[in-house]
Amino acid sequence: MCAAASTPRWAPASPPPRSSATRPRPGSRSTSPPPGPRRSTDPQNALIELHLHQLRAAIGTERYVLVGHSMGGLLAYALAERAERAGLPPGAVVLLDTFEAAHQFSEKTHIALNEGLDSREQLSGDFALTGAKLSASGRYNALLMEECVLRPVESPTFFLSAAEPMPHQDEGFEGDAWRASWPFPHTAKATPGDHFTIMEHHLPRTTEAIEDWLAEHGL
């Protein structure tokens, strides 16, 4: 559950014998409609139920770990809570530089994110930032950042934040106050790179931090 710009880089970084799977969000392709209230009286619940169904079909009885980057972390955490209630708990949840809610965002953070996304529009292939993806992202921003009500999970949670700010992201903050934080029980660590580059040229270090933490938890 990653941002569109980081999805193609994530799967190849998973070391053997691990296997990984990404789940595209509805509306991320031109042939699928974006999420919205017209299709459901509770689009957030419908989205989580959809991913729970996909998860159950994909993993069967295998142990698994949910990993989410950026807004994908909010979805991964909400899915973990729903999966626990459904008797399908994850072995762990890993959140990569996920901002908990809109109140953690400053105007400068929004600018930094938009500039970062704009600079990545030229990504090639099916993962390019198409108009469909960008349109859907607007709805997901409201659905996850403004409307999503999260509840704590029992699964061990690893919160890996970016050690470096994006351009302009730290303006107006004191010390590390610009950095993403998480309100529920977790293990926290910072990794080299900013919000985007932890999933780009710093991805090997990101993967190493995750693997080390998972190994400590017998996963």
C-alpha positions in Angstrom: 0.0 0.0 0.0 2.3 2.6 -1.3 2.2 6.0 -3.0 2.0 5.7 -6.8 5.5 7.0 -7.2 7.0 4.4 -5.0 5.1 1.3 -5.9 7.3 -0.1 -8.7 10.4 0.2 -6.5 9.1 -1.6 -3.4 8.5 -5.1 -4.6 11.9 -5.8 -6.1 13.5 -4.7 -2.8 11.9 -7.5 -0.8 14.7 -9.9 -0.2 14.2 -13.7 -0.7 12.6 -15.8 0.6 10.0 -13.1 1.3 7.3 -12.4 -1.3 5.4 -9.2 -1.6 2.2 -8.0 -3.2 0.9 -4.5 -3.8 -2.8 -3.8 -3.9 -3.9 -0.9 -6.2 -6.5 1.4 -4.8 -9.9 1.7 -6.7 -9.7 4.7 -9.0 -6.0 4.4 -9.6 -6.6 3.1 -13.2 -8.5 4.9 -15.9 -11.0 2.0 -16.1 -12.0 2.1 -12.5 -14.1 4.8 -10.8 -12.6 6.9 -8.0 -13.9 6.3 -4.5 -16.8 8.4 -3.6 -20.1 8.6 -1.6 -22.2 7.9 -4.7 -21.0 4.3 -4.7 -21.5 3.7 -1.0 -23.0 5.4 2.0 -19.8 4.6 3.9 -16.9 4.6 1.3 -14.3 4.2 4.0 -15.8 1.0 5.3 -16.4 -0.2 1.7 -12.7 0.4 0.9 -11.4 -1.5 4.0 -13.8 -4.4 3.3 -12.6 -4.6 -0.3 -9.0 -4.8 0.9 -9.9 -7.3 3.6 -11.4 -9.6 0.9 -8.3 -9.2 -1.3 -6.1 -9.9 1.7 -7.9 -13.1 2.6 -7.8 -14.4 -0.9 -4.1 -13.5 -1.3 -2.6 -14.9 2.0 -4.9 -17.8 3.0 -3.4 -19.1 6.2 0.1 -17.7 5.7 1.7 -15.2 8.1 1.9 -11.7 6.7 3.0 -8.2 7.4 1.1 -5.0 6.3 3.3 -2.2 5.0 2.1 1.2 4.0 4.0 4.3 2.8 2.6 7.8 3.1 -1.3 7.7 3.0 -1.0 4.0 2.4 0.1 3.7 6.0 -3.3 4.9 7.2 -5.0 2.4 5.0 -2.7 -0.4 6.2 -3.3 0.4 9.8 -7.1 0.6 9.3 -7.0 -2.7 7.5 -4.9 -4.3 10.3 -7.6 -3.3 12.9 -10.3 -4.8 10.7 -8.3 -7.9 10.0 -7.8 -8.4 13.7 -11.5 -8.3 14.3 -12.1 -10.7 11.4 -9.7 -13.3 13.0 -7.0 -12.6 10.4 -4.4 -10.5 12.3 -1.1 -9.5 10.7 2.2 -10.5 12.2 3.1 -6.8 12.2 2.3 -3.4 10.7 5.0 -1.2 9.2 4.3 2.4 8.5 6.7 4.4 6.4 6.6 8.2 7.0 2.9 8.2 7.4 1.2 11.4 8.7 -1.6 10.5 11.1 -4.1 13.2 10.1 -4.5 16.4 8.4 -3.6 18.4 11.5 0.0 17.2 11.2 0.3 19.0 7.8 1.4 22.5 7.4 1.1 24.6 4.3 4.8 24.0 3.6 4.3 20.3 3.9 1.6 20.4 1.3 3.8 22.4 -1.0 6.7 20.0 -0.5 4.5 16.9 -1.3 3.0 18.5 -4.4 6.4 19.5 -5.7 7.7 16.0 -5.0 4.8 14.4 -6.9 5.0 16.9 -9.8 8.7 16.0 -10.2 7.8 12.3 -10.5 5.1 12.7 -13.2 7.5 11.3 -15.8 7.6 7.8 -14.3 7.1 5.3 -17.0 4.9 2.4 -17.4 1.7 1.5 -15.6 2.8 3.3 -12.4 3.1 6.7 -14.0 1.1 9.5 -12.3 -1.8 9.6 -14.7 -4.8 11.9 -14.5 -6.8 9.0 -13.1 -4.4 8.4 -10.3 -4.1 12.1 -9.4 -7.9 12.5 -9.5 -8.4 9.5 -7.2 -5.6 10.8 -4.9 -7.7 13.9 -4.1 -10.6 11.7 -2.9 -8.3 9.5 -0.9 -6.8 12.5 0.7 -10.2 13.5 2.1 -11.2 9.9 2.8 -8.0 8.9 4.7 -6.6 12.2 6.0 -9.8 14.0 7.0 -12.5 11.3 7.6 -10.6 8.2 8.7 -11.1 7.3 12.3 -8.2 5.0 13.4 -8.3 2.6 16.4 -5.2 1.1 18.0 -4.2 -2.4 16.9 -2.7 -5.3 18.9 -0.2 -6.2 16.2 3.4 -4.9 16.7 3.8 -1.7 14.8 7.0 -0.3 13.4 6.9 3.4 12.5 9.8 4.4 10.2 10.1 8.1 9.6 12.2 10.0 7.1 15.3 11.5 8.8 15.4 14.4 6.3 12.7 16.9 5.4 11.6 17.5 1.9 12.4 21.0 0.6 10.5 23.6 2.6 8.9 20.9 4.9 10.8 22.0 8.0 10.1 25.7 7.6 8.2 27.1 10.5 8.9 24.2 12.8 11.3 23.9 15.8 13.7 21.0 15.9 12.2 17.8 14.6 8.6 18.9 14.9 8.2 18.7 11.1 8.7 14.9 11.3 5.7 12.6 11.0 4.6 11.0 14.2 2.2 8.3 15.3 -0.3 8.4 18.2 -0.7 4.6 18.9 1.8 2.1 20.5 4.7 1.5 18.1 8.5 1.2 17.8 9.9 4.3 16.1 13.0 4.8 14.1 14.3 7.3 11.5 15.9 6.2 8.3 18.0 8.2 5.8 16.1 10.1 3.1 13.0 12.3 2.9 9.4 11.3 2.4 10.0 10.3 -1.2 13.7 9.2 -1.3 13.2 6.6 1.4 11.4 4.7 -1.3 13.9 5.6 -4.0 17.7 5.6 -3.8 17.5 5.1 0.0 15.2 2.1 -0.4 18.0 -0.5 0.5 18.4 1.2 3.9 14.7 1.4 4.4 14.4 -2.3 3.6 17.3 -3.2 5.9 15.6 -1.3 8.8 12.4 -3.2 8.2 14.0 -6.6 7.9 16.0 -6.0 11.1 12.9 -5.1 13.1 10.9 -8.0 11.7 13.7 -10.4 12.6 13.7 -9.1 16.1 10.0 -10.1 16.3 10.5 -13.5 14.8 9.0 -12.6 11.4 
